[in-house]
């Protein structure tokens, strides 16, 4: 019989599957470790322009 080993996914693999991973760096500051071209590397509380572009990520 075959065994399946679950391994942690890397940031690039998560991004390629459409996920966004934010890592808390400071109070109200998160690093987008899966940032795509044109996206802000840091997401800051109260600054919507730093949020990931969901329309670019999620397609119908």
Backbone as a chain_set.jsonl record, in Angstrom:
{"seq": "XXXXXXXXXXXXXXXXXXXXXXXXXXXXXXXXXXXXXXXXXXXXXXXXXXXXXXXXXXXX", "coords": {"N": [[0.837, -1.191, 0.0], [0.296, 2.361, -0.443], [1.699, 5.267, 1.038], [0.817, 8.517, 2.08], [2.44, 11.448, 2.6], [2.058, 14.335, 4.35], [3.299, 17.46, 3.751], [4.551, 20.641, 4.831], [3.458, 23.54, 3.069], [5.2, 25.706, 0.891], [5.721, 29.3, 0.717], [5.623, 30.263, -1.927], [4.29, 28.218, -3.269], [1.806, 28.329, -1.987], [0.972, 30.9, -2.828], [0.805, 30.468, -5.608], [-1.369, 28.803, -5.69], [-3.391, 30.512, -5.133], [-3.642, 31.587, -2.607], [-3.199, 33.949, 0.097], [-0.742, 34.914, 2.337], [-0.342, 36.359, 5.396], [1.911, 37.739, 7.701], [2.28, 38.695, 10.984], [3.973, 41.607, 11.904], [4.221, 43.929, 13.411], [2.337, 46.09, 15.596], [-0.603, 46.372, 14.005], [0.634, 46.064, 11.566], [1.345, 43.975, 8.892], [3.2, 41.532, 7.121], [3.034, 40.715, 3.772], [3.806, 37.826, 2.7], [3.387, 36.447, 0.421], [3.196, 38.192, -1.66], [2.196, 39.457, -4.808], [3.18, 40.633, -8.112], [3.063, 44.127, -8.184], [1.672, 44.356, -5.806], [1.529, 45.528, -2.428], [4.156, 44.94, -0.141], [3.866, 45.165, 2.561], [1.084, 45.234, 4.706], [-0.875, 47.639, 6.072], [-2.705, 48.727, 8.878], [-5.658, 50.596, 8.482], [-4.965, 51.615, 6.028], [-6.183, 51.152, 3.142], [-5.118, 50.937, 0.565], [-2.934, 49.307, 0.751], [-3.824, 46.732, 0.916], [-4.143, 43.349, -0.399], [-4.919, 42.797, -3.88], [-7.85, 41.53, -4.408], [-9.544, 41.101, -6.58], [-7.816, 40.533, -8.607], [-6.808, 38.125, -7.785], [-8.982, 36.345, -7.273], [-11.008, 34.795, -9.527], [-13.874, 34.633, -11.637]], "CA": [[0.0, 0.0, 0.0], [1.04, 3.613, -0.527], [1.523, 6.225, 2.121], [0.854, 9.922, 1.673], [3.04, 12.266, 3.642], [1.69, 15.742, 4.227], [4.427, 18.349, 4.048], [4.159, 22.05, 4.821], [3.542, 24.205, 1.772], [6.023, 26.91, 0.869], [4.996, 30.527, 0.409], [5.414, 30.355, -3.374], [3.251, 27.25, -3.627], [0.541, 28.891, -1.513], [0.623, 32.005, -3.727], [0.426, 29.911, -6.902], [-2.695, 28.195, -5.543], [-4.362, 31.574, -4.922], [-3.722, 31.998, -1.208], [-2.398, 35.071, 0.573], [-0.261, 34.646, 3.693], [0.093, 37.56, 6.099], [2.652, 37.462, 8.926], [2.268, 39.89, 11.828], [5.303, 42.153, 12.155], [4.131, 44.979, 14.418], [0.943, 46.405, 15.889], [-1.277, 46.908, 12.829], [1.464, 45.889, 10.367], [1.5, 42.584, 8.491], [3.978, 41.34, 5.902], [2.424, 39.828, 2.793], [4.927, 37.012, 2.229], [3.003, 35.893, -0.873], [2.859, 39.349, -2.503], [2.336, 39.32, -6.254], [3.641, 41.86, -8.775], [2.182, 45.277, -8.016], [1.06, 44.375, -4.474], [2.354, 46.028, -1.334], [4.764, 43.886, 0.681], [3.37, 45.338, 3.925], [-0.312, 45.64, 4.853], [-0.951, 48.507, 7.252], [-4.048, 49.002, 9.374], [-6.162, 51.921, 8.139], [-4.502, 52.024, 4.697], [-6.737, 50.149, 2.225], [-4.301, 50.793, -0.647], [-1.913, 48.281, 0.985], [-4.46, 45.414, 0.909], [-3.985, 42.595, -1.644], [-5.957, 43.0, -4.888], [-8.611, 40.281, -4.472], [-10.102, 40.931, -7.926], [-6.754, 39.939, -9.415], [-6.574, 36.771, -7.285], [-10.2, 35.54, -7.398], [-11.627, 34.941, -10.845], [-15.146, 33.9, -11.816]], "C": [[0.877, 1.247, 0.0], [0.719, 4.5, 0.656], [1.612, 7.627, 1.546], [1.386, 10.727, 2.842], [2.669, 13.717, 3.374], [2.874, 16.598, 4.654], [3.939, 19.791, 4.041], [4.366, 22.656, 3.437], [4.408, 25.446, 1.899], [5.188, 28.115, 0.469], [4.687, 30.652, -1.08], [4.307, 29.418, -3.82], [1.878, 27.741, -3.17], [0.065, 30.0, -2.443], [0.127, 31.47, -5.063], [-0.937, 29.238, -6.868], [-3.769, 29.221, -5.207], [-4.502, 32.055, -3.494], [-2.849, 33.22, -0.944], [-2.017, 34.775, 2.014], [0.274, 35.939, 4.288], [0.748, 37.161, 7.413], [2.719, 38.754, 9.732], [3.69, 40.331, 12.154], [5.304, 43.182, 13.274], [2.648, 45.223, 14.659], [0.312, 47.073, 14.67], [-0.489, 46.79, 11.539], [1.662, 44.396, 10.112], [2.321, 42.525, 7.215], [3.254, 40.34, 5.015], [3.551, 39.022, 2.158], [4.623, 36.33, 0.899], [2.634, 37.005, -1.85], [3.134, 39.055, -3.976], [2.843, 40.642, -6.829], [2.615, 42.966, -8.598], [1.508, 45.366, -6.664], [2.057, 44.88, -3.44], [2.895, 44.861, -0.515], [4.245, 43.954, 2.114], [1.942, 45.852, 3.904], [-0.401, 46.412, 6.16], [-2.4, 48.809, 7.6], [-4.443, 50.433, 9.01], [-5.705, 52.432, 6.787], [-4.962, 50.979, 3.674], [-5.918, 49.952, 0.951], [-3.206, 49.739, -0.483], [-2.494, 46.863, 0.99], [-4.206, 44.696, -0.414], [-5.172, 42.835, -2.577], [-6.72, 41.688, -5.096], [-9.221, 40.039, -5.845], [-9.082, 40.287, -8.86], [-6.544, 38.465, -9.049], [-7.764, 35.854, -7.561], [-10.851, 35.826, -8.739], [-12.906, 34.129, -10.887], [-15.012, 32.85, -12.88]], "O": [[2.043, 1.201, 0.389], [-0.387, 4.481, 1.195], [2.393, 7.885, 0.631], [0.835, 10.684, 3.942], [2.938, 14.252, 2.298], [3.382, 16.475, 5.769], [3.003, 20.121, 3.313], [5.32, 22.327, 2.733], [4.35, 26.152, 2.906], [4.083, 27.971, -0.054], [3.602, 31.1, -1.451], [3.48, 29.781, -4.656], [0.893, 27.583, -3.892], [-1.11, 30.043, -2.81], [-0.867, 31.964, -5.596], [-1.594, 29.114, -7.902], [-4.93, 28.859, -5.014], [-5.391, 32.852, -3.195], [-1.89, 33.486, -1.667], [-2.874, 34.423, 2.824], [1.213, 36.54, 3.765], [0.207, 36.341, 8.156], [3.162, 39.786, 9.226], [4.508, 39.537, 12.618], [6.285, 43.296, 14.009], [1.801, 44.625, 13.995], [0.651, 48.209, 14.338], [-0.889, 47.35, 10.519], [2.088, 43.653, 10.996], [2.163, 43.364, 6.329], [2.903, 39.247, 5.458], [4.177, 39.469, 1.198], [5.503, 35.703, 0.311], [1.844, 36.785, -2.769], [4.164, 38.483, -4.334], [2.926, 41.645, -6.121], [1.426, 42.758, -8.839], [0.83, 46.356, -6.386], [3.266, 44.682, -3.567], [2.171, 43.906, -0.232], [4.186, 42.938, 2.807], [1.622, 46.791, 3.174], [-0.045, 45.9, 7.222], [-3.214, 49.109, 6.726], [-3.665, 51.367, 9.203], [-6.019, 53.565, 6.421], [-4.23, 50.037, 3.372], [-6.015, 48.9, 0.318], [-2.608, 49.319, -1.474], [-1.741, 45.892, 1.061], [-4.066, 45.349, -1.448], [-6.294, 43.049, -2.119], [-6.288, 40.833, -5.869], [-9.401, 38.888, -6.241], [-9.451, 39.579, -9.797], [-6.152, 37.658, -9.892], [-7.591, 34.727, -8.026], [-11.201, 36.967, -9.042], [-13.013, 33.077, -10.258], [-15.973, 32.137, -13.168]]}, "num_chains": 1, "name": "protein.A"}
